[in-house]
Amino acid sequence: MKPLPSLPPAPRYASEDSRWAAVQARDAAADGHFVYAVKTTGVYARPSASARLPRRENVVFFTSAAEAEAAGYRPSRRPSADRSMAEARRSALIAEACRLMDAAETPPRLDALAARAGLSPFHFHRQFKAETGLTPRAYAQAARARKLRAGLASPAGASITQALYAAGFNSSSRFYDQAEALLGMRPLDYREGGRQAEIRFAIGQCSLGAILVAQSQRGLCAILLGDDPELLAHQLQDRFPKARLIGGDGEFERLVAEVVGFVEQPALGLRLPLDIQGTAFQHRVWQALQQIPPGSTASYAEIAARIGAPKAVRAVARACASNMLAVAIPCHRVVRHDGQLSGYRWGVERKQALLTREAQARQD
């Protein structure tokens, strides 16, 4: 059995009394800093081990697994069970931290969150990112953005000033510095459903059926595929219910032609700016998708691992389903762990057609 890894000694566990207290508490934060061995059984284990607690007089401590084995002790046979319990406790701690950030009026400090979880700021930061795929700061910003969007979408009478303070901004200057990046448009425009936003769009045809291309002031904000052109237009209206939708002119038609050419041959690339609006987690997923080369695929689990959130497979799938930019953000290149095709916003048949086309282009 592979020896348990060890970390440099921590002052927190320097004395035998503090180590015994960690064993009694099954403190996962102590794992890697020392192990304890039981004289009557001849085994050693992590401090967080779920085994029955031994008598104190039968316990000896070692700074590493190698030191315990050199003294004649063997590792516990329950490491996988211990790890499962430790992971469950860690998930519960991180979930509690997320609830705190969601409910807090202002984003809590990292050291305060770590202290509540009973971890050092360094270990809390590392475990939070491993569990959620985001740093605590990025999660707090996403929580603030959700509150801001909810406040701006509240019934008439709730002002932007009320929304910004409810979202945890303590000054209007800081709010307006960040608002457009959080919302994708000016706060007033967002509050009024994009009333002031101008979005040019056109609907055409490609080998995959009808295609709608829309462009905001920032760049392409939608590439939609389907069978019914009218339904695509309704989807765009649902996205920006009060925006000023403008039919494309001759110049815009040339842009649409470029997008259609890209859909037909994704390997050519798309040299147009994108207006990508989503949460911090969605942005991480979509960036990972854009790194998958044409003709290649990755599983949802692989994408989750690439963004540092190996447990967030379902969240990755939801981010793929939320993509409004077909092919430009290539969610069609994500497949199940067994290589089989799964759901696709614009139909599995189109997903298969895109993958087949890209694979053939790669061979050629």
NORCOR-V258985 format. One record per backbone hydrogen bond with DSSP energy under -0.5 kcal/mol. NH is the residue of the N-H (numbers start at 1). CO is the residue of the C=O. Records with the same first field share a line. If there is no record, write none. Layout:
NH = CO / CO
This chain:
7 = 32
13 = 10
14 = 11
19 = 15
20 = 16
21 = 17
22 = 18
23 = 19
24 = 20
25 = 21
26 = 22 / 23
27 = 22
28 = 26
30 = 27
31 = 28
32 = 34
33 = 30
34 = 30
35 = 62
36 = 45
37 = 60
38 = 43
39 = 37 / 58
41 = 38
42 = 38
43 = 38
44 = 74
45 = 36
47 = 34
49 = 46
58 = 55
59 = 56
60 = 37
62 = 35
65 = 4
68 = 64
69 = 65
70 = 66
71 = 67
72 = 69
73 = 68
74 = 42
76 = 44
82 = 78
83 = 79
84 = 80
85 = 81
86 = 82
87 = 83
88 = 84
89 = 85
90 = 86
91 = 87
92 = 88
93 = 89
94 = 90
95 = 91
96 = 92
97 = 93
98 = 94
99 = 95
100 = 96
101 = 97
102 = 98
103 = 99
104 = 100
113 = 109
114 = 110
115 = 111
116 = 112
117 = 113
118 = 114 / 115
119 = 114
124 = 120
125 = 121
126 = 122
127 = 123
128 = 124
129 = 125
130 = 126
131 = 127
132 = 128
133 = 129
139 = 135
140 = 136
141 = 137
142 = 138
143 = 139
144 = 140
145 = 141
146 = 142
147 = 143
148 = 144
149 = 145
150 = 146
151 = 147
152 = 148
153 = 149
154 = 151
158 = 155
159 = 157
163 = 159
164 = 160
165 = 161
166 = 162
167 = 163
168 = 165
169 = 164
175 = 171
176 = 172
177 = 173
178 = 174 / 175
179 = 175
180 = 176
182 = 178
183 = 179
184 = 180
190 = 186
191 = 187
192 = 188
193 = 190
194 = 189
195 = 189
197 = 194
199 = 197 / 244
200 = 198 / 215
201 = 246
202 = 213
204 = 211
206 = 209
209 = 206
210 = 226
211 = 204
212 = 224
213 = 202
214 = 222
215 = 200
216 = 219
220 = 273
221 = 214
222 = 214
223 = 324
224 = 212
226 = 210
229 = 227
232 = 228
233 = 229
234 = 230
235 = 231
236 = 232
237 = 233
238 = 234
239 = 235
240 = 236
241 = 238
242 = 193
243 = 240
244 = 197
245 = 243
246 = 199 / 244
248 = 201
253 = 249
254 = 250
255 = 251
256 = 252
257 = 253
258 = 254
259 = 255
260 = 256
261 = 257
262 = 258
263 = 259
264 = 260
265 = 261
268 = 265
269 = 266
275 = 220
276 = 274
277 = 275
283 = 279
284 = 280
285 = 281
286 = 282
287 = 283
288 = 284
289 = 285
290 = 286
291 = 288
292 = 289
293 = 291
296 = 293
298 = 333
300 = 335
303 = 299
304 = 300
305 = 301
306 = 302
307 = 303
308 = 305
309 = 304
312 = 309
313 = 311
316 = 312
317 = 313
318 = 314
319 = 315
320 = 316
321 = 317
322 = 318
323 = 320
326 = 223 / 324
328 = 326
329 = 325
330 = 328
331 = 329
333 = 330
334 = 331
335 = 298 / 333
336 = 340
339 = 336
347 = 344
351 = 347
352 = 348
353 = 349
354 = 350
355 = 351
356 = 352
357 = 353
358 = 354
359 = 355
360 = 356
361 = 357
362 = 358
363 = 359
364 = 360
